[in-house]
Amino acid sequence: MKTVLISGASVAGPALAYWLHHHGFAPTVVERAPAPRAGGQAIDIRGVALDVVDRMDMLTPLRESRTRMRGMSMLDGDGNEIMRSTEYTASSGRLDSDDIEVLREDLTRMLYERTAAGTEYVFGDSMAAIEQDEDGVRVEFERGRPRTFDLVVGADGLHSTVRRLAFGPEAEFIHHLGTYVSVFTTENILNLDDWQVWIRDGDLGGGIYPARDNTELRVNLGFMSEPLDFDHRDLDAQRRLVADRLAGMRWEIPRLLKAMWQAPDFYFDAMAQIRIDSWSRGRVTLLGDAGYCASPLSGQGTSLALVGAYVLAAELAAAGGDHRSALARYERRMRPFAELNQALATENPGGPASEESIERAKNAISLDA
């Protein structure tokens, strides 16, 4: 086994490509977007995931790129401060921790730069069909010609195309957590200075924090709701949905909603988890959010993606071409770790998991098993 097709060029996909190339495989990454995606929220690299990026020689540049928050405020619906902290923030946890919070686009850029020379990237395309037999996986693409690979990996997120094609409809595996969130970038119209602001007004709320030396804001606005039926590719319809749901919010939210319409990196989706009995079907397997999404409520999605990529590549290398053995060992090692981290999102509904639970979950696997 040498050729591996990976769907998705966010975190899990390029991280897997790095380690596959390291072990002598020939990775190809296909990504629907025309280029690496910009924007996104701040993400955390915690516990054993720090060892993974250290082994990729990325720990120092990631520490240099980390966010520099001084603290946070919690506001009521009218914008009155009801709590503040200079010890932790809602997005990253304790400020004195060794864990790293970085902007998603900074991590994805570093991963792409470190893998571009040894990985074939195919942007602007996606899988349309998968057909596998004992010798390989024949993949049809929406634009490109059909090709055959030894293995296919779905690293394409919560709404994974690979999972749908090889495992079945998304509805069989997705578990809604009762919340929707929008994320977008705008100018620092609130003049925040390395300080986060979080607001809660009943079932509505969000968090706003500065980025890029306080020149930008990363805005997270959301609401609680039962599952909604909406088009995941119709961004304007999603903007209207957010604007309608948050229309009654006060403070600076109307200004932020107005800025949302001009944001080039608008994102909207449910807080949800993927739970599936087996992560592999023959020569097709799932990685990161596609197979075991923990949701942003866990704070561990990025770490799961990085660790999963390392473990999957290591098991494929150790198996000497026996993909069945490799994929079985990958799942045996990763599933307890994934489930412990998924539990962080549901331990304390409406609030963060305990520090004890986070410490236990983020270190609950050995890279050298």
KEVEX-89084 format. One record per residue (C-alpha): residue number from 0; chain; x negated, y, z negated; residue in one letter. Coordinates in steps of 0.2 Angstrom, whole numbers. Layout:
N
nr | kette | c1 | c2 | c3 | rest
NUM | A | X | Y | Z | A
...
REM end
This chain:
369
nr | kette | c1 | c2 | c3 | rest
0 | A | 0 | 0 | 0 | M
1 | A | -7 | 16 | 6 | K
2 | A | 6 | 28 | 13 | T
3 | A | 18 | 36 | 1 | V
4 | A | 32 | 49 | 6 | L
5 | A | 37 | 61 | -8 | I
6 | A | 53 | 71 | -7 | S
7 | A | 51 | 88 | -16 | G
8 | A | 37 | 101 | -17 | A
9 | A | 41 | 108 | -34 | S
10 | A | 31 | 101 | -49 | V
11 | A | 33 | 82 | -49 | A
12 | A | 30 | 80 | -31 | G
13 | A | 14 | 89 | -29 | P
14 | A | 8 | 82 | -46 | A
15 | A | 11 | 65 | -39 | L
16 | A | 2 | 69 | -23 | A
17 | A | -13 | 75 | -33 | Y
18 | A | -15 | 58 | -42 | W
19 | A | -11 | 47 | -27 | L
20 | A | -25 | 56 | -17 | H
21 | A | -36 | 54 | -32 | H
22 | A | -33 | 35 | -32 | H
23 | A | -35 | 33 | -13 | G
24 | A | -18 | 34 | -7 | F
25 | A | -12 | 45 | 8 | A
26 | A | 3 | 56 | 1 | P
27 | A | 15 | 65 | 12 | T
28 | A | 27 | 78 | 4 | V
29 | A | 43 | 83 | 13 | V
30 | A | 52 | 99 | 7 | E
31 | A | 68 | 107 | 13 | R
32 | A | 62 | 124 | 9 | A
33 | A | 51 | 133 | 23 | P
34 | A | 37 | 136 | 10 | A
35 | A | 33 | 133 | -9 | P
36 | A | 47 | 141 | -18 | R
37 | A | 45 | 157 | -27 | A
38 | A | 54 | 163 | -43 | G
39 | A | 61 | 153 | -57 | G
40 | A | 61 | 154 | -76 | Q
41 | A | 47 | 152 | -88 | A
42 | A | 43 | 133 | -91 | I
43 | A | 33 | 124 | -104 | D
44 | A | 19 | 112 | -104 | I
45 | A | 18 | 103 | -120 | R
46 | A | 10 | 88 | -129 | G
47 | A | 3 | 75 | -118 | V
48 | A | 7 | 85 | -103 | A
49 | A | -7 | 96 | -108 | L
50 | A | -19 | 81 | -106 | D
51 | A | -13 | 78 | -89 | V
52 | A | -16 | 96 | -83 | V
53 | A | -33 | 95 | -92 | D
54 | A | -38 | 80 | -81 | R
55 | A | -33 | 90 | -66 | M
56 | A | -45 | 104 | -71 | D
57 | A | -30 | 115 | -73 | M
58 | A | -29 | 118 | -91 | L
59 | A | -40 | 134 | -92 | T
60 | A | -32 | 143 | -77 | P
61 | A | -14 | 139 | -84 | L
62 | A | -19 | 146 | -101 | R
63 | A | -25 | 161 | -92 | E
64 | A | -9 | 163 | -83 | S
65 | A | 2 | 159 | -98 | R
66 | A | 16 | 172 | -104 | T
67 | A | 11 | 184 | -117 | R
68 | A | 27 | 187 | -127 | M
69 | A | 26 | 196 | -144 | R
70 | A | 43 | 190 | -150 | G
71 | A | 61 | 190 | -147 | M
72 | A | 78 | 198 | -152 | S
73 | A | 95 | 191 | -153 | M
74 | A | 109 | 203 | -149 | L
75 | A | 128 | 202 | -151 | D
76 | A | 140 | 205 | -137 | G
77 | A | 139 | 224 | -139 | D
78 | A | 120 | 224 | -139 | G
79 | A | 117 | 226 | -158 | N
80 | A | 102 | 216 | -164 | E
81 | A | 107 | 203 | -176 | I
82 | A | 90 | 194 | -177 | M
83 | A | 72 | 196 | -172 | R
84 | A | 56 | 185 | -173 | S
85 | A | 38 | 188 | -170 | T
86 | A | 34 | 170 | -174 | E
87 | A | 43 | 161 | -160 | Y
88 | A | 54 | 164 | -144 | T
89 | A | 69 | 155 | -138 | A
90 | A | 60 | 150 | -121 | S
91 | A | 44 | 144 | -128 | S
92 | A | 45 | 140 | -146 | G
93 | A | 32 | 145 | -159 | R
94 | A | 20 | 158 | -152 | L
95 | A | 5 | 150 | -162 | D
96 | A | 7 | 133 | -153 | S
97 | A | -6 | 125 | -142 | D
98 | A | 8 | 122 | -129 | D
99 | A | 8 | 133 | -114 | I
100 | A | 23 | 143 | -106 | E
101 | A | 20 | 149 | -88 | V
102 | A | 31 | 155 | -74 | L
103 | A | 37 | 141 | -64 | R
104 | A | 30 | 148 | -48 | E
105 | A | 12 | 150 | -55 | D
106 | A | 12 | 131 | -59 | L
107 | A | 19 | 126 | -42 | T
108 | A | 6 | 138 | -33 | R
109 | A | -8 | 130 | -42 | M
110 | A | -2 | 112 | -39 | L
111 | A | 0 | 116 | -20 | Y
112 | A | -17 | 124 | -19 | E
113 | A | -25 | 109 | -27 | R
114 | A | -16 | 96 | -16 | T
115 | A | -15 | 105 | 1 | A
116 | A | -32 | 98 | 7 | A
117 | A | -28 | 80 | 3 | G
118 | A | -9 | 79 | 6 | T
119 | A | 1 | 81 | 22 | E
120 | A | 15 | 94 | 18 | Y
121 | A | 30 | 95 | 29 | V
122 | A | 41 | 110 | 25 | F
123 | A | 58 | 114 | 32 | G
124 | A | 64 | 96 | 33 | D
125 | A | 73 | 83 | 23 | S
126 | A | 77 | 65 | 23 | M
127 | A | 93 | 60 | 32 | A
128 | A | 92 | 41 | 31 | A
129 | A | 82 | 27 | 23 | I
130 | A | 80 | 9 | 28 | E
131 | A | 68 | -3 | 20 | Q
132 | A | 62 | -21 | 21 | D
133 | A | 48 | -31 | 15 | E
134 | A | 35 | -22 | 25 | D
135 | A | 40 | -4 | 22 | G
136 | A | 52 | 10 | 22 | V
137 | A | 58 | 18 | 38 | R
138 | A | 64 | 36 | 36 | V
139 | A | 74 | 47 | 47 | E
140 | A | 72 | 65 | 45 | F
141 | A | 84 | 80 | 48 | E
142 | A | 72 | 87 | 61 | R
143 | A | 56 | 77 | 62 | G
144 | A | 54 | 60 | 71 | R
145 | A | 57 | 44 | 61 | P
146 | A | 42 | 37 | 52 | R
147 | A | 38 | 22 | 41 | T
148 | A | 29 | 22 | 24 | F
149 | A | 24 | 9 | 11 | D
150 | A | 33 | 18 | -3 | L
151 | A | 46 | 33 | -4 | V
152 | A | 47 | 43 | -20 | V
153 | A | 61 | 55 | -24 | G
154 | A | 54 | 70 | -34 | A
155 | A | 68 | 81 | -27 | D
156 | A | 77 | 87 | -43 | G
157 | A | 94 | 85 | -51 | L
158 | A | 103 | 84 | -34 | H
159 | A | 91 | 72 | -26 | S
160 | A | 93 | 67 | -8 | T
161 | A | 83 | 51 | -11 | V
162 | A | 93 | 46 | -25 | R
163 | A | 109 | 48 | -15 | R
164 | A | 102 | 39 | 0 | L
165 | A | 95 | 24 | -10 | A
166 | A | 105 | 23 | -26 | F
167 | A | 122 | 30 | -23 | G
168 | A | 133 | 46 | -26 | P
169 | A | 127 | 58 | -38 | E
170 | A | 143 | 57 | -48 | A
171 | A | 138 | 40 | -54 | E
172 | A | 122 | 47 | -63 | F
173 | A | 125 | 65 | -68 | I
174 | A | 130 | 69 | -86 | H
175 | A | 136 | 87 | -88 | H
176 | A | 131 | 96 | -104 | L
177 | A | 144 | 109 | -104 | G
178 | A | 134 | 124 | -98 | T
179 | A | 130 | 133 | -82 | Y
180 | A | 115 | 145 | -79 | V
181 | A | 109 | 157 | -66 | S
182 | A | 91 | 163 | -65 | V
183 | A | 84 | 177 | -54 | F
184 | A | 71 | 191 | -54 | T
185 | A | 73 | 209 | -54 | T
186 | A | 64 | 225 | -58 | E
187 | A | 61 | 229 | -76 | N
188 | A | 76 | 240 | -78 | I
189 | A | 77 | 237 | -96 | L
190 | A | 58 | 242 | -99 | N
191 | A | 55 | 227 | -110 | L
192 | A | 37 | 226 | -116 | D
193 | A | 31 | 208 | -118 | D
194 | A | 48 | 205 | -128 | W
195 | A | 62 | 193 | -125 | Q
196 | A | 80 | 198 | -127 | V
197 | A | 94 | 185 | -129 | W
198 | A | 113 | 189 | -130 | I
199 | A | 128 | 179 | -135 | R
200 | A | 146 | 183 | -133 | D
201 | A | 157 | 169 | -137 | G
202 | A | 155 | 156 | -122 | D
203 | A | 144 | 168 | -112 | L
204 | A | 126 | 173 | -114 | G
205 | A | 109 | 174 | -108 | G
206 | A | 91 | 178 | -110 | G
207 | A | 80 | 191 | -102 | I
208 | A | 61 | 193 | -102 | Y
209 | A | 48 | 202 | -93 | P
210 | A | 35 | 195 | -81 | A
211 | A | 20 | 201 | -70 | R
212 | A | 13 | 213 | -83 | D
213 | A | 30 | 219 | -87 | N
214 | A | 35 | 225 | -69 | T
215 | A | 48 | 211 | -67 | E
216 | A | 62 | 204 | -77 | L
217 | A | 67 | 185 | -76 | R
218 | A | 85 | 185 | -80 | V
219 | A | 95 | 170 | -86 | N
220 | A | 114 | 172 | -87 | L
221 | A | 126 | 158 | -90 | G
222 | A | 143 | 152 | -97 | F
223 | A | 150 | 137 | -105 | M
224 | A | 162 | 127 | -94 | S
225 | A | 168 | 110 | -89 | E
226 | A | 161 | 103 | -73 | P
227 | A | 164 | 115 | -58 | L
228 | A | 166 | 111 | -40 | D
229 | A | 155 | 122 | -29 | F
230 | A | 144 | 122 | -14 | D
231 | A | 126 | 120 | -20 | H
232 | A | 119 | 129 | -4 | R
233 | A | 131 | 144 | -4 | D
234 | A | 122 | 156 | -14 | L
235 | A | 134 | 171 | -11 | D
236 | A | 148 | 160 | -18 | A
237 | A | 138 | 155 | -33 | Q
238 | A | 134 | 174 | -36 | R
239 | A | 153 | 178 | -35 | R
240 | A | 156 | 164 | -48 | L
241 | A | 143 | 171 | -60 | V
242 | A | 150 | 189 | -58 | A
243 | A | 168 | 183 | -61 | D
244 | A | 164 | 173 | -76 | R
245 | A | 153 | 186 | -84 | L
246 | A | 163 | 201 | -79 | A
247 | A | 169 | 205 | -97 | G
248 | A | 151 | 205 | -104 | M
249 | A | 145 | 222 | -111 | R
250 | A | 128 | 229 | -115 | W
251 | A | 117 | 230 | -100 | E
252 | A | 124 | 214 | -92 | I
253 | A | 134 | 224 | -79 | P
254 | A | 117 | 232 | -72 | R
255 | A | 109 | 215 | -72 | L
256 | A | 124 | 207 | -62 | L
257 | A | 123 | 221 | -50 | K
258 | A | 104 | 218 | -48 | A
259 | A | 108 | 199 | -45 | M
260 | A | 115 | 203 | -28 | W
261 | A | 98 | 209 | -22 | Q
262 | A | 88 | 195 | -30 | A
263 | A | 78 | 185 | -17 | P
264 | A | 76 | 170 | -28 | D
265 | A | 94 | 168 | -36 | F
266 | A | 97 | 150 | -43 | Y
267 | A | 112 | 143 | -51 | F
268 | A | 117 | 126 | -58 | D
269 | A | 123 | 116 | -72 | A
270 | A | 114 | 110 | -87 | M
271 | A | 115 | 92 | -84 | A
272 | A | 105 | 76 | -86 | Q
273 | A | 102 | 61 | -75 | I
274 | A | 104 | 44 | -83 | R
275 | A | 102 | 29 | -72 | I
276 | A | 100 | 10 | -76 | D
277 | A | 84 | 8 | -65 | S
278 | A | 73 | 20 | -57 | W
279 | A | 68 | 9 | -42 | S
280 | A | 76 | 0 | -28 | R
281 | A | 64 | -10 | -18 | G
282 | A | 51 | 2 | -11 | R
283 | A | 60 | 18 | -17 | V
284 | A | 58 | 25 | -34 | T
285 | A | 62 | 41 | -43 | L
286 | A | 51 | 54 | -52 | L
287 | A | 55 | 68 | -64 | G
288 | A | 72 | 77 | -63 | D
289 | A | 78 | 65 | -49 | A
290 | A | 77 | 50 | -61 | G
291 | A | 77 | 57 | -78 | Y
292 | A | 82 | 75 | -79 | C
293 | A | 82 | 81 | -97 | A
294 | A | 89 | 98 | -92 | S
295 | A | 81 | 115 | -97 | P
296 | A | 90 | 113 | -113 | L
297 | A | 77 | 101 | -118 | S
298 | A | 62 | 112 | -114 | G
299 | A | 53 | 96 | -107 | Q
300 | A | 58 | 94 | -89 | G
301 | A | 41 | 100 | -83 | T
302 | A | 31 | 89 | -95 | S
303 | A | 41 | 74 | -90 | L
304 | A | 37 | 78 | -72 | A
305 | A | 18 | 80 | -75 | L
306 | A | 17 | 64 | -86 | V
307 | A | 28 | 54 | -75 | G
308 | A | 17 | 58 | -60 | A
309 | A | 2 | 53 | -69 | Y
310 | A | 9 | 36 | -75 | V
311 | A | 17 | 32 | -58 | L
312 | A | 1 | 35 | -48 | A
313 | A | -10 | 25 | -61 | A
314 | A | 2 | 10 | -61 | E
315 | A | 2 | 10 | -42 | L
316 | A | -17 | 10 | -42 | A
317 | A | -19 | -3 | -55 | A
318 | A | -6 | -15 | -46 | A
319 | A | -17 | -18 | -31 | G
320 | A | -3 | -16 | -18 | G
321 | A | 10 | -25 | -28 | D
322 | A | 24 | -11 | -29 | H
323 | A | 36 | -22 | -39 | R
324 | A | 24 | -24 | -53 | S
325 | A | 19 | -6 | -52 | A
326 | A | 36 | 1 | -52 | L
327 | A | 42 | -10 | -66 | A
328 | A | 27 | -5 | -77 | R
329 | A | 30 | 14 | -73 | Y
330 | A | 47 | 12 | -79 | E
331 | A | 43 | 2 | -95 | R
332 | A | 30 | 15 | -100 | R
333 | A | 40 | 31 | -96 | M
334 | A | 58 | 27 | -100 | R
335 | A | 56 | 28 | -119 | P
336 | A | 47 | 44 | -117 | F
337 | A | 60 | 51 | -105 | A
338 | A | 75 | 46 | -116 | E
339 | A | 67 | 53 | -132 | L
340 | A | 64 | 70 | -123 | N
341 | A | 82 | 70 | -116 | Q
342 | A | 88 | 68 | -133 | A
343 | A | 81 | 85 | -137 | L
344 | A | 94 | 93 | -127 | A
345 | A | 109 | 86 | -137 | T
346 | A | 102 | 85 | -154 | E
347 | A | 108 | 102 | -159 | N
348 | A | 122 | 108 | -147 | P
349 | A | 121 | 127 | -145 | G
350 | A | 104 | 128 | -152 | G
351 | A | 86 | 121 | -151 | P
352 | A | 81 | 104 | -157 | A
353 | A | 71 | 103 | -173 | S
354 | A | 52 | 106 | -173 | E
355 | A | 49 | 89 | -180 | E
356 | A | 59 | 81 | -165 | S
357 | A | 50 | 91 | -152 | I
358 | A | 33 | 87 | -160 | E
359 | A | 38 | 68 | -160 | R
360 | A | 45 | 68 | -142 | A
361 | A | 31 | 78 | -133 | K
362 | A | 18 | 66 | -139 | N
363 | A | 27 | 50 | -138 | A
364 | A | 17 | 41 | -124 | I
365 | A | -1 | 37 | -121 | S
366 | A | -9 | 41 | -104 | L
367 | A | -21 | 27 | -106 | D
368 | A | -10 | 12 | -110 | A
REM end
